[in-house]
Amino acid sequence: MHRIRRTIPAGIATSVFLSLLAGPLAAAEPTARPADTAHRAAGGGYAYTLEQISPLTQSHPEIDFLGPYYYFVATNSGSLPDTYRLKIVNYSGPMSWFPQVCLRAVCFPDSTDLPFAIGESDTLGVQVTPFDDGVAEWDFVMESLNEPALADTFHMVLYAGTAATGVIESGVLSSGLELRQNVPNPVRGHTAISFTLPRQDRVRLGVYDVSGRRVADLLDGIRTSGPHTVEWDARDPQGAPLPAGVYFYRLDTSLGERTRRLTLVE
Protein backbone atom coordinates (compact mmCIF):
# COMPACT_ATOMS: atom_id res chain seq x y z
CA MET A 1 0.00 0.00 0.00
CA HIS A 2 1.51 3.27 -1.07
CA ARG A 3 0.74 6.91 -0.41
CA ILE A 4 1.31 9.97 -2.57
CA ARG A 5 0.86 13.44 -1.18
CA ARG A 6 0.68 16.20 -3.77
CA THR A 7 0.64 19.82 -2.61
CA ILE A 8 0.94 22.80 -4.97
CA PRO A 9 0.58 26.43 -3.84
CA ALA A 10 -2.24 28.36 -5.47
CA GLY A 11 -1.20 30.37 -8.51
CA ILE A 12 1.10 27.87 -10.24
CA ALA A 13 -0.36 26.65 -13.53
CA THR A 14 0.94 24.37 -16.27
CA SER A 15 -0.47 22.22 -19.04
CA VAL A 16 1.42 19.05 -18.20
CA PHE A 17 -1.24 16.67 -19.48
CA LEU A 18 -2.31 18.39 -22.72
CA SER A 19 0.27 16.39 -24.67
CA LEU A 20 -1.22 13.11 -23.40
CA LEU A 21 -4.53 14.00 -25.02
CA ALA A 22 -3.00 15.22 -28.27
CA GLY A 23 -1.25 12.10 -29.51
CA PRO A 24 -0.32 8.41 -29.01
CA LEU A 25 2.01 6.98 -26.41
CA ALA A 26 5.11 7.53 -28.54
CA ALA A 27 4.47 11.26 -28.60
CA ALA A 28 4.26 11.69 -24.84
CA GLU A 29 5.80 9.47 -22.21
CA PRO A 30 3.58 8.79 -19.17
CA THR A 31 4.36 11.08 -16.26
CA ALA A 32 3.76 8.42 -13.62
CA ARG A 33 5.72 8.99 -10.44
CA PRO A 34 7.04 6.31 -8.08
CA ALA A 35 4.13 5.29 -5.91
CA ASP A 36 6.25 5.36 -2.74
CA THR A 37 7.44 8.96 -3.27
CA ALA A 38 5.85 11.82 -1.29
CA HIS A 39 5.46 15.10 -3.13
CA ARG A 40 5.07 18.22 -0.97
CA ALA A 41 5.44 21.95 -1.39
CA ALA A 42 5.41 24.75 1.14
CA GLY A 43 2.25 26.81 1.46
CA GLY A 44 -1.47 26.16 1.62
CA GLY A 45 -4.20 26.07 -0.98
CA TYR A 46 -4.99 23.03 -3.08
CA ALA A 47 -3.66 19.61 -2.08
CA TYR A 48 -4.69 15.97 -2.20
CA THR A 49 -3.50 12.65 -0.85
CA LEU A 50 -3.84 9.64 -3.15
CA GLU A 51 -3.48 6.17 -1.63
CA GLN A 52 -2.81 3.37 -4.14
CA ILE A 53 -4.64 0.20 -3.06
CA SER A 54 -4.08 -2.27 -5.92
CA PRO A 55 -1.02 -2.90 -8.13
CA LEU A 56 -0.80 -1.15 -11.50
CA THR A 57 0.17 -4.34 -13.38
CA GLN A 58 -2.31 -7.20 -13.20
CA SER A 59 -3.04 -10.44 -15.03
CA HIS A 60 -6.19 -12.49 -15.50
CA PRO A 61 -6.48 -15.85 -17.30
CA GLU A 62 -10.02 -15.13 -18.49
CA ILE A 63 -11.41 -12.69 -21.04
CA ASP A 64 -14.89 -11.23 -21.46
CA PHE A 65 -15.15 -10.43 -17.75
CA LEU A 66 -15.85 -7.40 -15.58
CA GLY A 67 -12.65 -6.25 -13.94
CA PRO A 68 -10.04 -6.10 -12.65
CA TYR A 69 -10.40 -2.92 -10.63
CA TYR A 70 -7.30 -0.74 -10.19
CA TYR A 71 -8.29 1.43 -7.29
CA PHE A 72 -7.19 4.27 -5.01
CA VAL A 73 -8.46 6.30 -2.07
CA ALA A 74 -8.32 10.07 -2.66
CA THR A 75 -8.59 12.75 0.04
CA ASN A 76 -8.75 16.52 -0.32
CA SER A 77 -5.97 17.39 2.14
CA GLY A 78 -5.76 21.07 1.21
CA SER A 79 -7.31 24.12 2.80
CA LEU A 80 -9.69 24.82 -0.12
CA PRO A 81 -12.51 22.85 -1.75
CA ASP A 82 -11.54 21.53 -5.18
CA THR A 83 -12.82 19.60 -8.21
CA TYR A 84 -10.71 16.80 -9.66
CA ARG A 85 -10.95 15.52 -13.22
CA LEU A 86 -10.51 11.77 -13.54
CA LYS A 87 -9.80 10.46 -17.04
CA ILE A 88 -8.44 7.60 -19.12
CA VAL A 89 -5.83 7.75 -21.89
CA ASN A 90 -6.20 4.42 -23.71
CA TYR A 91 -3.23 3.12 -25.72
CA SER A 92 -4.99 -0.14 -26.69
CA GLY A 93 -7.64 -0.97 -29.27
CA PRO A 94 -10.83 0.67 -27.99
CA MET A 95 -13.04 -2.04 -29.52
CA SER A 96 -11.22 -4.90 -27.77
CA TRP A 97 -10.19 -3.21 -24.50
CA PHE A 98 -12.65 -1.05 -22.61
CA PRO A 99 -11.19 0.80 -19.59
CA GLN A 100 -13.50 3.04 -17.54
CA VAL A 101 -12.76 5.54 -14.80
CA CYS A 102 -14.78 4.82 -11.65
CA LEU A 103 -16.12 6.50 -8.53
CA ARG A 104 -16.79 3.60 -6.19
CA ALA A 105 -18.84 1.14 -8.33
CA VAL A 106 -20.07 3.78 -10.82
CA CYS A 107 -17.93 3.91 -13.97
CA PHE A 108 -17.63 6.31 -16.91
CA PRO A 109 -16.18 5.55 -20.39
CA ASP A 110 -13.75 8.48 -20.70
CA SER A 111 -13.75 10.97 -17.82
CA THR A 112 -15.72 12.45 -14.96
CA ASP A 113 -15.38 15.34 -12.52
CA LEU A 114 -15.27 14.85 -8.75
CA PRO A 115 -16.14 17.83 -6.51
CA PHE A 116 -14.29 17.49 -3.21
CA ALA A 117 -14.96 19.37 0.02
CA ILE A 118 -12.10 20.00 2.43
CA GLY A 119 -11.13 16.73 4.12
CA GLU A 120 -13.48 14.62 1.97
CA SER A 121 -12.36 11.13 0.86
CA ASP A 122 -13.60 8.75 -1.80
CA THR A 123 -12.69 5.52 -3.60
CA LEU A 124 -11.83 5.84 -7.28
CA GLY A 125 -9.95 3.99 -9.97
CA VAL A 126 -10.17 2.13 -13.26
CA GLN A 127 -12.16 -0.91 -14.32
CA VAL A 128 -11.39 -2.66 -17.62
CA THR A 129 -13.28 -5.20 -19.73
CA PRO A 130 -11.05 -7.04 -22.25
CA PHE A 131 -12.67 -9.01 -25.06
CA ASP A 132 -9.48 -10.46 -26.58
CA ASP A 133 -6.33 -12.21 -25.42
CA GLY A 134 -3.37 -9.92 -25.14
CA VAL A 135 -1.80 -7.04 -23.26
CA ALA A 136 -3.39 -3.62 -22.81
CA GLU A 137 -1.97 -0.36 -21.45
CA TRP A 138 -3.55 2.92 -20.47
CA ASP A 139 -3.06 5.91 -18.17
CA PHE A 140 -5.30 6.96 -15.31
CA VAL A 141 -5.04 10.72 -14.79
CA MET A 142 -6.22 12.72 -11.78
CA GLU A 143 -5.85 16.50 -11.94
CA SER A 144 -7.18 19.53 -10.11
CA LEU A 145 -9.38 21.82 -12.20
CA ASN A 146 -8.53 24.79 -9.96
CA GLU A 147 -4.77 24.14 -9.99
CA PRO A 148 -3.70 22.33 -13.22
CA ALA A 149 -0.19 21.69 -11.89
CA LEU A 150 -1.68 19.49 -9.19
CA ALA A 151 -1.94 16.22 -11.09
CA ASP A 152 -0.76 12.62 -11.24
CA THR A 153 -0.71 9.96 -13.95
CA PHE A 154 -0.60 6.20 -13.32
CA HIS A 155 0.38 3.87 -16.18
CA MET A 156 -1.55 0.57 -15.98
CA VAL A 157 -1.05 -2.78 -17.69
CA LEU A 158 -3.36 -5.80 -17.95
CA TYR A 159 -2.44 -9.27 -19.27
CA ALA A 160 -5.59 -11.21 -20.25
CA GLY A 161 -6.33 -14.71 -21.52
CA THR A 162 -3.38 -16.69 -22.83
CA ALA A 163 -1.13 -13.64 -22.46
CA ALA A 164 -1.55 -13.98 -18.69
CA THR A 165 0.09 -17.43 -18.65
CA GLY A 166 3.19 -17.31 -16.53
CA VAL A 167 2.82 -13.61 -15.74
CA ILE A 168 3.49 -12.70 -12.12
CA GLU A 169 1.25 -9.91 -10.92
CA SER A 170 3.10 -7.03 -9.34
CA GLY A 171 2.38 -5.89 -5.80
CA VAL A 172 0.18 -7.84 -3.41
CA LEU A 173 -2.37 -9.46 -5.72
CA SER A 174 -0.35 -12.67 -6.02
CA SER A 175 -0.70 -13.27 -2.28
CA GLY A 176 -3.16 -16.14 -2.04
CA LEU A 177 -6.44 -14.26 -2.52
CA GLU A 178 -8.76 -16.60 -4.41
CA LEU A 179 -12.33 -16.42 -5.71
CA ARG A 180 -13.76 -19.69 -7.05
CA GLN A 181 -16.38 -20.34 -9.69
CA ASN A 182 -19.86 -20.50 -8.19
CA VAL A 183 -21.60 -23.88 -7.88
CA PRO A 184 -23.89 -24.65 -9.58
CA ASN A 185 -23.48 -22.55 -12.68
CA PRO A 186 -25.78 -21.86 -14.53
CA VAL A 187 -27.87 -20.84 -11.54
CA ARG A 188 -31.48 -21.91 -10.98
CA GLY A 189 -32.64 -20.40 -7.72
CA HIS A 190 -29.59 -20.86 -5.48
CA THR A 191 -25.81 -21.00 -5.79
CA ALA A 192 -22.73 -21.05 -3.55
CA ILE A 193 -19.77 -18.68 -3.96
CA SER A 194 -16.49 -19.61 -2.25
CA PHE A 195 -13.34 -17.59 -1.65
CA THR A 196 -10.09 -17.86 0.31
CA LEU A 197 -8.33 -15.11 2.25
CA PRO A 198 -4.61 -15.31 3.05
CA ARG A 199 -5.18 -13.20 6.19
CA GLN A 200 -8.00 -11.59 8.16
CA ASP A 201 -9.40 -8.74 6.12
CA ARG A 202 -12.44 -6.60 5.45
CA VAL A 203 -14.17 -8.00 2.38
CA ARG A 204 -17.06 -7.00 0.18
CA LEU A 205 -18.78 -9.42 -2.18
CA GLY A 206 -21.34 -8.18 -4.70
CA VAL A 207 -23.12 -9.14 -7.90
CA TYR A 208 -23.21 -6.87 -10.97
CA ASP A 209 -25.16 -6.91 -14.22
CA VAL A 210 -23.48 -6.53 -17.62
CA SER A 211 -23.75 -2.72 -17.43
CA GLY A 212 -21.71 -2.68 -14.20
CA ARG A 213 -24.70 -1.90 -11.94
CA ARG A 214 -24.52 -3.55 -8.53
CA VAL A 215 -27.63 -5.71 -8.17
CA ALA A 216 -26.92 -7.66 -4.97
CA ASP A 217 -24.81 -7.24 -1.83
CA LEU A 218 -23.73 -10.63 -0.49
CA LEU A 219 -21.13 -9.70 2.10
CA ASP A 220 -19.55 -6.63 3.67
CA GLY A 221 -17.45 -7.13 6.79
CA ILE A 222 -14.40 -8.62 8.46
CA ARG A 223 -13.57 -12.27 7.77
CA THR A 224 -10.77 -14.45 9.11
CA SER A 225 -8.08 -16.08 6.99
CA GLY A 226 -8.96 -19.29 5.19
CA PRO A 227 -11.87 -20.54 3.06
CA HIS A 228 -15.38 -19.02 3.15
CA THR A 229 -18.64 -19.77 1.34
CA VAL A 230 -21.64 -17.49 0.77
CA GLU A 231 -25.04 -18.72 -0.41
CA TRP A 232 -27.06 -16.57 -2.82
CA ASP A 233 -30.70 -16.98 -3.83
CA ALA A 234 -30.43 -14.99 -7.10
CA ARG A 235 -32.52 -12.14 -5.71
CA ASP A 236 -31.96 -8.40 -5.46
CA PRO A 237 -31.81 -6.51 -2.12
CA GLN A 238 -35.62 -6.11 -2.16
CA GLY A 239 -36.11 -9.87 -2.43
CA ALA A 240 -37.24 -9.90 -6.06
CA PRO A 241 -35.76 -12.60 -8.34
CA LEU A 242 -33.32 -11.22 -10.90
CA PRO A 243 -34.06 -11.84 -14.60
CA ALA A 244 -32.20 -14.53 -16.49
CA GLY A 245 -28.92 -13.46 -18.06
CA VAL A 246 -25.17 -13.00 -17.52
CA TYR A 247 -23.93 -11.47 -14.26
CA PHE A 248 -20.57 -10.93 -12.57
CA TYR A 249 -19.63 -11.35 -8.92
CA ARG A 250 -16.68 -9.47 -7.45
CA LEU A 251 -14.72 -9.88 -4.23
CA ASP A 252 -13.05 -6.66 -3.00
CA THR A 253 -10.37 -6.73 -0.28
CA SER A 254 -7.37 -4.65 0.78
CA LEU A 255 -5.23 -7.11 -1.22
CA GLY A 256 -7.09 -6.36 -4.45
CA GLU A 257 -10.14 -7.84 -6.14
CA ARG A 258 -11.24 -10.95 -8.00
CA THR A 259 -14.12 -11.22 -10.49
CA ARG A 260 -15.96 -14.14 -12.06
CA ARG A 261 -18.97 -14.58 -14.31
CA LEU A 262 -22.18 -16.52 -13.67
CA THR A 263 -25.37 -17.15 -15.63
CA LEU A 264 -28.92 -17.07 -14.27
CA VAL A 265 -31.47 -19.27 -16.06
CA GLU A 266 -35.21 -19.65 -15.58
C-alpha positions as CSV (number, residue, x, y, z in Angstrom):
1,M,0.0,0.0,0.0
2,H,1.5,3.3,-1.1
3,R,0.7,6.9,-0.4
4,I,1.3,10.0,-2.6
5,R,0.9,13.4,-1.2
6,R,0.7,16.2,-3.8
7,T,0.6,19.8,-2.6
8,I,0.9,22.8,-5.0
9,P,0.6,26.4,-3.8
10,A,-2.2,28.4,-5.5
11,G,-1.2,30.4,-8.5
12,I,1.1,27.9,-10.2
13,A,-0.4,26.6,-13.5
14,T,0.9,24.4,-16.3
15,S,-0.5,22.2,-19.0
16,V,1.4,19.0,-18.2
17,F,-1.2,16.7,-19.5
18,L,-2.3,18.4,-22.7
19,S,0.3,16.4,-24.7
20,L,-1.2,13.1,-23.4
21,L,-4.5,14.0,-25.0
22,A,-3.0,15.2,-28.3
23,G,-1.2,12.1,-29.5
24,P,-0.3,8.4,-29.0
25,L,2.0,7.0,-26.4
26,A,5.1,7.5,-28.5
27,A,4.5,11.3,-28.6
28,A,4.3,11.7,-24.8
29,E,5.8,9.5,-22.2
30,P,3.6,8.8,-19.2
31,T,4.4,11.1,-16.3
32,A,3.8,8.4,-13.6
33,R,5.7,9.0,-10.4
34,P,7.0,6.3,-8.1
35,A,4.1,5.3,-5.9
36,D,6.3,5.4,-2.7
37,T,7.4,9.0,-3.3
38,A,5.9,11.8,-1.3
39,H,5.5,15.1,-3.1
40,R,5.1,18.2,-1.0
41,A,5.4,22.0,-1.4
42,A,5.4,24.7,1.1
43,G,2.2,26.8,1.5
44,G,-1.5,26.2,1.6
45,G,-4.2,26.1,-1.0
46,Y,-5.0,23.0,-3.1
47,A,-3.7,19.6,-2.1
48,Y,-4.7,16.0,-2.2
49,T,-3.5,12.6,-0.8
50,L,-3.8,9.6,-3.1
51,E,-3.5,6.2,-1.6
52,Q,-2.8,3.4,-4.1
53,I,-4.6,0.2,-3.1
54,S,-4.1,-2.3,-5.9
55,P,-1.0,-2.9,-8.1
56,L,-0.8,-1.1,-11.5
57,T,0.2,-4.3,-13.4
58,Q,-2.3,-7.2,-13.2
59,S,-3.0,-10.4,-15.0
60,H,-6.2,-12.5,-15.5
61,P,-6.5,-15.9,-17.3
62,E,-10.0,-15.1,-18.5
63,I,-11.4,-12.7,-21.0
64,D,-14.9,-11.2,-21.5
65,F,-15.2,-10.4,-17.8
66,L,-15.9,-7.4,-15.6
67,G,-12.6,-6.2,-13.9
68,P,-10.0,-6.1,-12.6
69,Y,-10.4,-2.9,-10.6
70,Y,-7.3,-0.7,-10.2
71,Y,-8.3,1.4,-7.3
72,F,-7.2,4.3,-5.0
73,V,-8.5,6.3,-2.1
74,A,-8.3,10.1,-2.7
75,T,-8.6,12.7,0.0
76,N,-8.7,16.5,-0.3
77,S,-6.0,17.4,2.1
78,G,-5.8,21.1,1.2
79,S,-7.3,24.1,2.8
80,L,-9.7,24.8,-0.1
81,P,-12.5,22.8,-1.7
82,D,-11.5,21.5,-5.2
83,T,-12.8,19.6,-8.2
84,Y,-10.7,16.8,-9.7
85,R,-11.0,15.5,-13.2
86,L,-10.5,11.8,-13.5
87,K,-9.8,10.5,-17.0
88,I,-8.4,7.6,-19.1
89,V,-5.8,7.8,-21.9
90,N,-6.2,4.4,-23.7
91,Y,-3.2,3.1,-25.7
92,S,-5.0,-0.1,-26.7
93,G,-7.6,-1.0,-29.3
94,P,-10.8,0.7,-28.0
95,M,-13.0,-2.0,-29.5
96,S,-11.2,-4.9,-27.8
97,W,-10.2,-3.2,-24.5
98,F,-12.7,-1.0,-22.6
99,P,-11.2,0.8,-19.6
100,Q,-13.5,3.0,-17.5
101,V,-12.8,5.5,-14.8
102,C,-14.8,4.8,-11.6
103,L,-16.1,6.5,-8.5
104,R,-16.8,3.6,-6.2
105,A,-18.8,1.1,-8.3
106,V,-20.1,3.8,-10.8
107,C,-17.9,3.9,-14.0
108,F,-17.6,6.3,-16.9
109,P,-16.2,5.6,-20.4
110,D,-13.8,8.5,-20.7
111,S,-13.7,11.0,-17.8
112,T,-15.7,12.5,-15.0
113,D,-15.4,15.3,-12.5
114,L,-15.3,14.8,-8.8
115,P,-16.1,17.8,-6.5
116,F,-14.3,17.5,-3.2
117,A,-15.0,19.4,0.0
118,I,-12.1,20.0,2.4
119,G,-11.1,16.7,4.1
120,E,-13.5,14.6,2.0
121,S,-12.4,11.1,0.9
122,D,-13.6,8.7,-1.8
123,T,-12.7,5.5,-3.6
124,L,-11.8,5.8,-7.3
125,G,-10.0,4.0,-10.0
126,V,-10.2,2.1,-13.3
127,Q,-12.2,-0.9,-14.3
128,V,-11.4,-2.7,-17.6
129,T,-13.3,-5.2,-19.7
130,P,-11.1,-7.0,-22.2
131,F,-12.7,-9.0,-25.1
132,D,-9.5,-10.5,-26.6
133,D,-6.3,-12.2,-25.4
134,G,-3.4,-9.9,-25.1
135,V,-1.8,-7.0,-23.3
136,A,-3.4,-3.6,-22.8
137,E,-2.0,-0.4,-21.5
138,W,-3.6,2.9,-20.5
139,D,-3.1,5.9,-18.2
140,F,-5.3,7.0,-15.3
141,V,-5.0,10.7,-14.8
142,M,-6.2,12.7,-11.8
143,E,-5.8,16.5,-11.9
144,S,-7.2,19.5,-10.1
145,L,-9.4,21.8,-12.2
146,N,-8.5,24.8,-10.0
147,E,-4.8,24.1,-10.0
148,P,-3.7,22.3,-13.2
149,A,-0.2,21.7,-11.9
150,L,-1.7,19.5,-9.2
151,A,-1.9,16.2,-11.1
152,D,-0.8,12.6,-11.2
153,T,-0.7,10.0,-14.0
154,F,-0.6,6.2,-13.3
155,H,0.4,3.9,-16.2
156,M,-1.5,0.6,-16.0
157,V,-1.1,-2.8,-17.7
158,L,-3.4,-5.8,-18.0
159,Y,-2.4,-9.3,-19.3
160,A,-5.6,-11.2,-20.2
161,G,-6.3,-14.7,-21.5
162,T,-3.4,-16.7,-22.8
163,A,-1.1,-13.6,-22.5
164,A,-1.5,-14.0,-18.7
165,T,0.1,-17.4,-18.6
166,G,3.2,-17.3,-16.5
167,V,2.8,-13.6,-15.7
168,I,3.5,-12.7,-12.1
169,E,1.2,-9.9,-10.9
170,S,3.1,-7.0,-9.3
171,G,2.4,-5.9,-5.8
172,V,0.2,-7.8,-3.4
173,L,-2.4,-9.5,-5.7
174,S,-0.3,-12.7,-6.0
175,S,-0.7,-13.3,-2.3
176,G,-3.2,-16.1,-2.0
177,L,-6.4,-14.3,-2.5
178,E,-8.8,-16.6,-4.4
179,L,-12.3,-16.4,-5.7
180,R,-13.8,-19.7,-7.0
181,Q,-16.4,-20.3,-9.7
182,N,-19.9,-20.5,-8.2
183,V,-21.6,-23.9,-7.9
184,P,-23.9,-24.7,-9.6
185,N,-23.5,-22.5,-12.7
186,P,-25.8,-21.9,-14.5
187,V,-27.9,-20.8,-11.5
188,R,-31.5,-21.9,-11.0
189,G,-32.6,-20.4,-7.7
190,H,-29.6,-20.9,-5.5
191,T,-25.8,-21.0,-5.8
192,A,-22.7,-21.1,-3.5
193,I,-19.8,-18.7,-4.0
194,S,-16.5,-19.6,-2.2
195,F,-13.3,-17.6,-1.7
196,T,-10.1,-17.9,0.3
197,L,-8.3,-15.1,2.3
198,P,-4.6,-15.3,3.1
199,R,-5.2,-13.2,6.2
200,Q,-8.0,-11.6,8.2
201,D,-9.4,-8.7,6.1
202,R,-12.4,-6.6,5.4
203,V,-14.2,-8.0,2.4
204,R,-17.1,-7.0,0.2
205,L,-18.8,-9.4,-2.2
206,G,-21.3,-8.2,-4.7
207,V,-23.1,-9.1,-7.9
208,Y,-23.2,-6.9,-11.0
209,D,-25.2,-6.9,-14.2
210,V,-23.5,-6.5,-17.6
211,S,-23.8,-2.7,-17.4
212,G,-21.7,-2.7,-14.2
213,R,-24.7,-1.9,-11.9
214,R,-24.5,-3.5,-8.5
215,V,-27.6,-5.7,-8.2
216,A,-26.9,-7.7,-5.0
217,D,-24.8,-7.2,-1.8
218,L,-23.7,-10.6,-0.5
219,L,-21.1,-9.7,2.1
220,D,-19.5,-6.6,3.7
221,G,-17.5,-7.1,6.8
222,I,-14.4,-8.6,8.5
223,R,-13.6,-12.3,7.8
224,T,-10.8,-14.5,9.1
225,S,-8.1,-16.1,7.0
226,G,-9.0,-19.3,5.2
227,P,-11.9,-20.5,3.1
228,H,-15.4,-19.0,3.1
229,T,-18.6,-19.8,1.3
230,V,-21.6,-17.5,0.8
231,E,-25.0,-18.7,-0.4
232,W,-27.1,-16.6,-2.8
233,D,-30.7,-17.0,-3.8
234,A,-30.4,-15.0,-7.1
235,R,-32.5,-12.1,-5.7
236,D,-32.0,-8.4,-5.5
237,P,-31.8,-6.5,-2.1
238,Q,-35.6,-6.1,-2.2
239,G,-36.1,-9.9,-2.4
240,A,-37.2,-9.9,-6.1
241,P,-35.8,-12.6,-8.3
242,L,-33.3,-11.2,-10.9
243,P,-34.1,-11.8,-14.6
244,A,-32.2,-14.5,-16.5
245,G,-28.9,-13.5,-18.1
246,V,-25.2,-13.0,-17.5
247,Y,-23.9,-11.5,-14.3
248,F,-20.6,-10.9,-12.6
249,Y,-19.6,-11.3,-8.9
250,R,-16.7,-9.5,-7.4
251,L,-14.7,-9.9,-4.2
252,D,-13.1,-6.7,-3.0
253,T,-10.4,-6.7,-0.3
254,S,-7.4,-4.7,0.8
255,L,-5.2,-7.1,-1.2
256,G,-7.1,-6.4,-4.4
257,E,-10.1,-7.8,-6.1
258,R,-11.2,-11.0,-8.0
259,T,-14.1,-11.2,-10.5
260,R,-16.0,-14.1,-12.1
261,R,-19.0,-14.6,-14.3
262,L,-22.2,-16.5,-13.7
263,T,-25.4,-17.1,-15.6
264,L,-28.9,-17.1,-14.3
265,V,-31.5,-19.3,-16.1
266,E,-35.2,-19.6,-15.6
